[in-house]
Amino acid sequence: MSDPPLHYLTITEVAALIRDKQVSPVEVTEAMLQRIDALDGRFQSYATVMADQAMDSARKAEIEISAGGYLGPLHGVPIAVKDLCFTKGVRTMGGTPVLSNHVPDFDATVISKLAAAGSVLLGKLNLTEGAMAGYHPDFPIPVNPWNPEYWTGVSSSGSGVATAAGLCFGSLGSDTGGSIRFPAVSSVSSPHGDWSAATEFWPWPSPWTTSAP
């Protein structure tokens, strides 16, 4: 059996290659952005692609790693996050046109932690309106990469699709009533997180006592 292509490596596999300097953060980020550009018009997983910021982060990570400043398993790894995570200077729409021009002036705690770990943020991923049950008609619905007739789950569907389609090496979702678990059974396996990784600035004013990242 031949080795999987770069974009289908697991996050731990690509992290090890970056750590061992067998591939560079710039190389893998360029590859991901090219794949997003080529395929996401069909899969509709991204709400916002942050190409310039991603390349800046990748170059920074490459310099740090080359100088011996490896930060750990997320350093230089291209990831994406659900578009309810506040990102400073980058719009956070939450799947609703009411917030189509909403640009936060601070990062959610989880975004700050991902940045501190040296990860490369490729962009923001589509979701249901307000991370609830249905999609707003003004927003695209993510398409299951295995079969467009198959379900993609609910509000973390963009996260599941982007990961399954090889459009990021890992993604962040959130779960109140199955929003991570449903994409896991329909398109991609997703781990369930806990609050210690996300607080103190939670991404979205949702019922946080029943949600988990």
C-alpha positions as CSV (number, residue, x, y, z in Angstrom):
1,M,0.0,0.0,0.0
2,S,1.4,3.4,-1.0
3,D,1.8,6.2,1.6
4,P,-1.1,8.6,1.9
5,P,-0.6,12.0,0.3
6,L,0.4,14.9,2.5
7,H,-3.1,16.3,2.9
8,Y,-4.4,13.0,4.3
9,L,-1.7,12.6,7.0
10,T,-3.0,12.7,10.5
11,I,-2.2,15.7,12.6
12,T,0.3,13.7,14.7
13,E,2.0,12.4,11.5
14,V,2.4,15.9,10.0
15,A,3.5,17.3,13.3
16,A,6.3,14.7,13.5
17,L,7.5,15.6,10.0
18,I,7.6,19.3,10.9
19,R,9.4,18.6,14.2
20,D,12.0,16.4,12.4
21,K,12.3,19.1,9.6
22,Q,11.3,16.6,6.9
23,V,8.6,19.1,5.7
24,S,8.4,22.8,6.5
25,P,5.4,24.8,7.9
26,V,5.5,26.9,4.7
27,E,5.4,23.9,2.5
28,V,2.4,22.3,4.2
29,T,0.5,25.6,4.6
30,E,1.0,26.4,0.9
31,A,-0.2,22.8,0.0
32,M,-3.3,23.3,2.2
33,L,-4.2,26.7,0.8
34,Q,-3.8,25.4,-2.8
35,R,-6.1,22.4,-1.9
36,I,-8.7,24.7,-0.3
37,D,-8.6,26.9,-3.4
38,A,-9.1,23.9,-5.7
39,L,-11.7,22.0,-3.8
40,D,-13.6,24.0,-1.3
41,G,-15.8,25.6,-3.9
42,R,-17.4,22.1,-4.0
43,F,-17.2,21.3,-0.3
44,Q,-18.2,24.7,1.2
45,S,-16.4,24.1,4.5
46,Y,-14.8,27.5,4.9
47,A,-16.6,30.7,5.7
48,T,-13.3,32.7,5.6
49,V,-9.9,31.6,4.3
50,M,-7.1,33.5,6.1
51,A,-4.4,32.9,3.4
52,D,-2.2,35.9,4.2
53,Q,-2.3,35.4,7.9
54,A,-1.7,31.7,7.5
55,M,1.4,32.3,5.4
56,D,2.7,34.8,7.9
57,S,2.3,32.3,10.7
58,A,3.9,29.6,8.7
59,R,7.0,31.7,8.0
60,K,7.3,32.6,11.6
61,A,7.0,29.0,12.7
62,E,9.6,27.9,10.1
63,I,12.1,30.5,11.4
64,E,11.5,29.5,15.0
65,I,11.8,25.7,14.3
66,S,14.9,26.2,12.2
67,A,16.5,28.2,15.1
68,G,15.8,25.3,17.5
69,G,12.7,26.9,19.1
70,Y,10.3,24.1,18.6
71,L,7.2,24.7,20.7
72,G,5.5,21.3,20.6
73,P,3.1,19.2,18.5
74,L,1.0,22.1,17.1
75,H,4.0,24.2,16.0
76,G,3.7,25.0,12.3
77,V,0.6,22.7,11.8
78,P,-2.2,24.2,9.6
79,I,-5.6,24.0,11.4
80,A,-9.0,25.7,11.1
81,V,-11.7,26.7,13.6
82,K,-15.5,26.9,13.6
83,D,-16.7,30.4,12.8
84,L,-18.0,31.0,16.2
85,C,-14.5,31.4,17.7
86,F,-13.8,35.1,18.0
87,T,-10.7,36.1,16.0
88,K,-9.2,39.5,16.5
89,G,-9.3,41.5,13.2
90,V,-11.0,38.7,11.3
91,R,-14.8,38.5,10.9
92,T,-16.7,36.0,13.0
93,M,-20.2,35.5,11.5
94,G,-21.6,32.5,13.4
95,G,-23.5,31.5,10.3
96,T,-25.9,34.5,10.5
97,P,-26.1,37.5,8.2
98,V,-26.8,39.7,11.1
99,L,-23.1,39.3,12.0
100,S,-21.7,39.3,8.5
101,N,-19.6,42.4,9.2
102,H,-18.8,41.5,12.8
103,V,-15.0,41.8,13.4
104,P,-14.0,41.1,17.0
105,D,-11.3,43.2,18.7
106,F,-10.0,40.2,20.8
107,D,-9.3,36.5,20.4
108,A,-11.3,33.8,22.1
109,T,-9.1,32.1,24.7
110,V,-8.8,28.9,22.6
111,I,-7.5,31.0,19.7
112,S,-4.9,32.6,21.9
113,K,-3.8,29.2,23.1
114,L,-3.6,27.8,19.6
115,A,-1.5,30.8,18.6
116,A,0.8,30.4,21.6
117,A,1.3,26.8,20.6
118,G,2.6,28.0,17.2
119,S,-0.3,26.6,15.1
120,V,-1.1,28.0,11.7
121,L,-4.7,29.2,11.4
122,L,-6.0,28.6,7.8
123,G,-9.4,30.1,8.4
124,K,-12.9,29.9,9.8
125,L,-15.4,27.1,9.1
126,N,-19.0,27.2,8.2
127,L,-21.7,26.2,10.7
128,T,-25.5,26.3,11.3
129,E,-26.9,29.7,12.2
130,G,-25.8,30.6,15.7
131,A,-24.5,27.1,16.1
132,M,-28.1,25.9,16.5
133,A,-30.2,23.4,14.4
134,G,-30.5,24.9,10.9
135,Y,-28.6,26.7,8.2
136,H,-29.4,30.3,7.2
137,P,-30.3,30.4,3.4
138,D,-27.6,33.1,2.8
139,F,-24.8,30.7,3.9
140,P,-23.5,27.6,2.1
141,I,-24.1,24.2,3.6
142,P,-21.0,22.1,3.9
143,V,-21.0,19.0,1.6
144,N,-19.9,15.6,2.7
145,P,-16.7,14.8,0.8
146,W,-17.4,11.0,0.7
147,N,-20.9,11.4,-0.9
148,P,-22.8,14.7,-1.4
149,E,-26.0,12.9,-0.6
150,Y,-24.8,12.0,2.9
151,W,-25.4,14.1,6.0
152,T,-22.5,16.2,7.4
153,G,-23.9,16.6,10.9
154,V,-25.1,19.9,12.4
155,S,-23.3,23.0,13.6
156,S,-19.7,21.6,13.4
157,S,-20.3,20.3,9.9
158,G,-17.7,22.6,8.4
159,S,-15.1,21.4,10.8
160,G,-15.9,17.8,10.0
161,V,-15.9,18.3,6.2
162,A,-12.6,20.3,6.2
163,T,-10.8,17.6,8.2
164,A,-12.3,14.7,6.2
165,A,-11.5,16.3,2.9
166,G,-7.9,17.1,3.8
167,L,-8.4,20.8,3.8
168,C,-6.8,21.2,7.2
169,F,-4.9,18.8,9.5
170,G,-7.2,19.4,12.4
171,S,-10.2,21.6,13.2
172,L,-12.0,23.0,16.2
173,G,-15.7,22.5,16.7
174,S,-18.1,22.8,19.6
175,D,-20.9,20.5,20.9
176,T,-24.1,21.2,22.7
177,G,-26.5,18.6,21.4
178,G,-24.3,16.5,19.1
179,S,-22.5,19.1,16.9
180,I,-19.2,17.3,17.1
181,R,-20.6,13.8,17.5
182,F,-22.8,13.9,14.4
183,P,-20.0,14.9,12.0
184,A,-18.0,12.2,13.6
185,V,-20.4,9.5,12.6
186,S,-21.1,11.0,9.1
187,S,-17.7,12.2,7.8
188,V,-14.8,12.3,10.2
189,S,-13.8,11.2,13.7
190,S,-13.7,14.1,16.2
191,P,-12.5,14.2,19.8
192,H,-14.7,15.7,22.5
193,G,-13.0,18.4,24.5
194,D,-13.4,20.1,27.9
195,W,-13.7,23.6,29.2
196,S,-10.2,23.8,30.5
197,A,-9.0,24.4,26.9
198,A,-11.4,27.1,26.0
199,T,-12.1,29.5,28.9
200,E,-12.0,32.3,30.0
201,F,-13.2,34.0,26.8
202,W,-15.7,31.5,25.3
203,P,-16.0,31.9,21.5
204,W,-19.8,32.5,21.4
205,P,-22.7,33.5,23.6
206,S,-24.2,30.1,23.6
207,P,-25.6,27.9,26.4
208,W,-22.0,27.3,27.7
209,T,-23.0,25.1,30.6
210,T,-24.1,22.4,28.1
211,S,-21.5,23.1,25.3
212,A,-18.0,21.7,25.0
213,P,-15.2,22.5,22.6
